Amino acid sequence: MSMIKICIDSLLQLEIGCDFVAVNKEKFHSVTEVAPISSSNVNALSFIASKNNNKEVLLKDTHAGLVICDLQPELAKNIRNDICVVLVKDPRLFFAKLLGILSKKNLQYFIHPTANIDEDAHVSKNVQIGANVTIGKSTIGEGSIIYPNVTIYDNVIIGKNAVIDSGVVIGAPGFGFARDENGVPVFFPQLGGVVIGDNVEIGANSCVDRGALQDTVICNNVKIDNFTQVSHNDYIGENTMIMCGCVIAGSVTIGKNCWISAAVIMNKKTIGDNVTLGIGSVILNDVKSGETCLGNPATNLNKYTAMQYAIKKLVKK
């Protein structure tokens, strides 16, 4: 990854939001790439995670020109007095924020000539819209990136600084039907739209359906991984993260700050705030705020653990 050249003192102007101390900053020279700590070179920026138990050895042996870690200043200086070391409380977070800022500074905004954008669409300034993107009568917020082969139907609002990866479909009709007297499915009109907040990321080949009679809503800072289904009338609260392969049926409400693995959530269920859903969970009932749920059908962590223990005892017999 190429980076703009940056001096240590200018980090203060980047508004990273993390306090830091620079040791040996007189030894710093500009870096032009990023690399893992164990395979970097003098032109590279790297970091050592807080949880790493081998920090001192990694710092001693690295060839990186600039290292971010959480060692004490005197210890860092004693280990390496020939390179600049940036000391922060959370190196991984600082590294992520720094690269996010630098990549934004290097980002080139454009609309690819093969993009098909409705004349009534509202596309803000400073956006990147890739090849073969289709956008209906919808709104795209400033700073957003729409990667190639994305389809955005009518009546979709996407906020600022969104990232929509390749193959995503937003605003397709939801799967809503009513059966007639002969049991034949009759399509229920899907007349709502989709509202997506700021700083939302939606991974490749995911689908976000429009609402039936109300909007499907994804709040600010939600991160959705690849191959995820968000159905009609769903509501996903701020800062929630949804992993690859999750299937969310219609009219589901998910709270703030949740961590949802590759789960299946039945329609019309409510997931509270700060909930964790484990891999493979099948959610058939509402989940209270703060709970961790696992299993098929899913239950809270304490019951799941007790159940697994009981099963093991039976198997031993």
C-alpha positions in Angstrom: 0.0 0.0 0.0 1.5 3.4 -1.0 1.2 6.2 1.5 1.8 9.9 1.5 5.0 11.0 3.1 4.4 12.2 6.6 6.7 13.6 9.4 6.1 12.7 13.0 5.1 16.1 14.1 2.4 16.3 11.5 0.6 13.3 13.2 -0.7 15.9 15.6 -2.6 17.6 12.8 -4.3 14.3 11.6 -6.9 14.3 14.3 -6.4 10.5 15.0 -8.0 10.9 18.4 -5.3 8.9 20.3 -2.6 10.3 22.5 0.9 9.2 21.6 4.6 9.7 22.4 7.3 9.6 19.7 10.6 8.1 20.9 13.7 8.8 18.7 11.7 11.1 16.5 14.9 12.6 15.2 15.6 9.2 13.6 12.4 9.3 11.6 12.3 9.5 7.8 9.2 9.3 5.7 7.7 5.9 5.0 6.1 4.8 1.8 4.5 1.5 2.6 3.1 -0.7 5.4 4.2 -4.2 6.3 4.0 -6.8 9.1 6.5 -6.2 11.8 8.5 -9.4 11.1 8.8 -8.8 7.3 9.1 -5.0 7.0 11.9 -2.8 5.6 13.3 0.6 6.3 10.6 2.3 4.2 7.7 0.6 6.1 5.3 1.5 8.8 4.3 -1.4 11.1 2.8 -2.0 14.5 3.0 -4.5 17.4 -0.3 -5.5 18.9 -0.9 -5.0 22.7 -1.7 -8.7 23.1 1.5 -9.9 21.6 3.7 -11.5 24.2 6.9 -11.1 22.2 6.9 -7.3 21.8 10.5 -6.6 22.9 12.0 -9.3 20.6 9.9 -8.1 17.7 11.0 -4.5 18.2 14.6 -5.5 18.5 14.6 -7.5 15.3 12.4 -5.4 13.0 13.7 -3.6 10.0 10.7 -1.2 9.9 11.4 2.5 9.7 8.5 3.5 12.0 6.9 1.2 14.6 3.8 1.7 16.6 3.6 -0.2 20.0 2.7 0.2 23.6 6.0 -0.3 25.4 7.2 2.2 28.1 9.3 5.0 26.6 12.6 4.2 28.3 12.3 0.5 27.4 11.5 1.3 23.8 14.5 3.6 23.6 16.8 1.1 25.2 15.8 -1.6 22.8 16.0 0.5 19.6 17.6 4.0 19.5 18.1 3.9 15.8 14.4 4.1 14.6 11.4 6.1 15.6 8.9 4.3 17.8 5.4 5.7 18.4 4.0 4.7 21.7 0.2 4.5 22.2 -2.3 2.7 24.4 -3.8 0.7 21.6 -1.4 0.2 18.7 -3.8 -1.7 16.5 -6.5 1.0 16.8 -3.9 3.8 16.2 -2.6 2.0 13.1 -6.1 1.5 11.7 -7.0 5.2 12.2 -3.7 6.4 10.8 -4.1 4.3 7.7 -7.7 5.3 7.3 -6.8 9.0 7.3 -3.8 8.5 4.9 -5.8 6.4 2.5 -8.6 9.1 2.4 -6.0 11.7 1.6 -4.8 9.6 -1.3 -8.2 8.6 -2.5 -9.1 9.6 -6.0 -12.8 10.5 -6.6 -14.4 9.7 -9.9 -17.4 8.3 -11.7 -16.6 5.6 -14.1 -17.9 6.1 -17.6 -19.7 2.8 -17.6 -21.8 3.7 -14.5 -25.5 4.0 -15.2 -26.9 6.7 -13.0 -30.5 7.9 -13.2 -30.9 11.5 -14.1 -33.0 12.1 -10.9 -30.3 10.5 -8.6 -28.6 12.9 -6.2 -24.9 12.1 -6.1 -22.8 14.3 -3.8 -19.4 15.6 -4.6 -16.2 13.6 -3.8 -17.6 10.2 -4.4 -16.0 7.2 -6.2 -18.4 5.1 -8.4 -16.9 2.1 -10.1 -17.5 0.4 -13.4 -20.9 -1.0 -14.2 -22.6 0.5 -11.2 -26.3 1.1 -11.5 -28.0 3.8 -9.4 -31.7 4.6 -9.5 -33.5 7.6 -8.1 -31.5 7.6 -5.0 -29.0 9.6 -2.9 -25.3 9.0 -2.4 -23.6 10.9 0.4 -20.3 12.7 0.1 -17.1 10.7 0.4 -18.8 7.4 -0.3 -17.1 4.7 -2.4 -19.3 2.4 -4.6 -17.2 -0.4 -6.0 -17.8 -2.0 -9.4 -21.0 -4.0 -10.3 -23.1 -2.6 -7.5 -26.9 -2.1 -8.1 -28.7 0.5 -6.1 -32.5 0.7 -6.8 -34.8 3.7 -6.4 -35.6 5.3 -3.0 -32.3 4.5 -1.4 -30.5 7.0 0.8 -26.8 6.4 1.5 -25.0 8.7 4.0 -21.5 10.1 4.0 -18.3 8.0 3.8 -20.1 4.7 3.1 -18.2 1.9 1.4 -20.3 -0.4 -0.7 -18.3 -3.3 -2.1 -18.6 -5.2 -5.4 -21.7 -7.1 -6.2 -23.9 -5.5 -3.5 -27.6 -5.0 -4.3 -29.4 -2.4 -2.3 -33.2 -1.7 -2.5 -34.4 -4.9 -4.3 -37.9 -5.9 -3.2 -38.2 -7.9 -0.1 -39.5 -11.5 0.0 -43.1 -10.7 1.0 -46.1 -12.8 -0.1 -49.7 -13.5 1.1 -51.4 -16.8 0.1 -54.8 -16.7 -1.5 -57.7 -19.1 -0.8 -56.0 -21.7 -3.0 -52.6 -21.4 -1.3 -51.0 -19.5 -4.2 -48.4 -16.9 -3.1 -49.4 -13.4 -4.0 -46.7 -10.8 -4.0 -47.1 -8.2 -1.2 -46.1 -4.7 -2.5 -42.7 -3.6 -1.3 -43.2 0.2 -1.3 -40.6 1.3 1.3 -37.0 2.3 0.7 -33.6 1.8 2.3 -31.9 4.4 4.6 -28.2 3.9 5.3 -26.3 6.1 7.7 -22.8 7.6 7.7 -19.6 5.5 7.8 -21.5 2.3 6.9 -19.6 -0.5 5.1 -21.4 -3.3 3.3 -19.3 -6.3 2.1 -19.2 -7.9 -1.3 -22.3 -9.7 -2.6 -24.5 -8.7 0.3 -28.1 -7.7 -0.2 -30.2 -5.1 1.6 -33.9 -5.3 0.7 -36.2 -2.3 0.7 -39.0 -2.2 3.1 -42.6 -3.2 2.5 -44.5 -0.3 4.0 -41.7 1.3 5.9 -37.9 1.7 5.3 -35.2 -0.7 6.0 -32.7 1.2 8.2 -29.0 0.7 8.8 -27.6 3.2 11.3 -24.3 5.0 11.5 -21.0 3.0 11.7 -22.6 -0.4 11.0 -20.2 -2.8 9.4 -21.6 -5.7 7.4 -19.4 -8.5 6.0 -19.7 -10.3 2.7 -22.6 -12.5 1.7 -25.0 -11.1 4.2 -28.8 -10.9 3.7 -30.6 -7.9 5.3 -34.3 -8.2 4.7 -37.3 -5.8 4.4 -38.1 -3.6 7.3 -35.0 -4.6 9.3 -33.5 -2.0 11.6 -29.8 -2.3 12.6 -28.5 0.0 15.4 -25.3 2.0 15.5 -21.8 0.4 15.7 -23.1 -3.1 15.2 -20.9 -5.5 13.3 -22.3 -8.4 11.2 -20.0 -11.2 10.1 -19.9 -13.0 6.7 -22.9 -15.2 5.8 -25.4 -13.9 8.3 -29.1 -14.2 7.3 -31.5 -11.7 8.8 -35.2 -12.3 8.0 -37.8 -9.5 7.7 -38.8 -7.0 10.3 -35.9 -7.8 12.7 -34.7 -5.1 15.1 -31.0 -5.2 16.1 -29.7 -2.9 18.7 -26.5 -0.9 19.1 -22.9 -2.3 19.5 -23.8 -5.9 18.7 -21.4 -8.5 17.4 -23.3 -11.0 15.1 -21.4 -13.9 13.6 -22.8 -16.1 10.8 -26.2 -16.4 12.4 -29.7 -16.9 11.2 -32.3 -14.6 12.7 -36.0 -15.4 12.4 -38.4 -12.7 11.2 -39.9 -10.1 13.7 -37.4 -10.8 16.4 -35.8 -8.1 18.6 -32.1 -8.2 19.4 -31.1 -5.8 22.2 -28.0 -3.6 22.6 -24.5 -5.1 23.2 -25.5 -8.6 22.1 -23.1 -11.3 20.9 -24.4 -14.0 18.6 -22.0 -16.9 18.1 -21.3 -18.7 14.8 -24.1 -20.9 13.6 -26.7 -19.4 16.0 -30.3 -19.8 15.0 -32.3 -17.1 16.7 -36.0 -18.1 17.2 -36.7 -15.8 20.1 -36.0 -12.2 21.2 -32.5 -11.6 22.8 -32.1 -9.3 25.8 -29.5 -6.6 25.8 -26.1 -7.7 26.9 -26.6 -11.4 26.3 -24.4 -13.9 24.5 -26.2 -16.6 22.6 -25.1 -19.8 20.9 -26.5 -22.9 19.4 -29.4 -24.2 17.2 -31.9 -23.1 18.5 -29.9 -20.5 20.2 -29.9 -20.0 24.0 -27.8 -17.8 26.3 -24.3 -18.6 27.1 -24.9 -19.9 30.6 -27.7 -22.3 29.5 -25.6 -23.4 26.5 -22.6 -24.2 28.6 -24.7 -26.2 31.1 -26.4 -28.1 28.3 -23.0 -29.0 26.7 -21.7 -30.1 30.1 -24.8 -32.3 30.6 -24.4 -33.9 27.2 -20.8 -34.7 27.8 -21.7 -36.4 31.1 -24.3 -38.5 29.2 -21.8 -39.5 26.5 -19.3 -40.6 29.2 -21.9 -43.0 30.7 
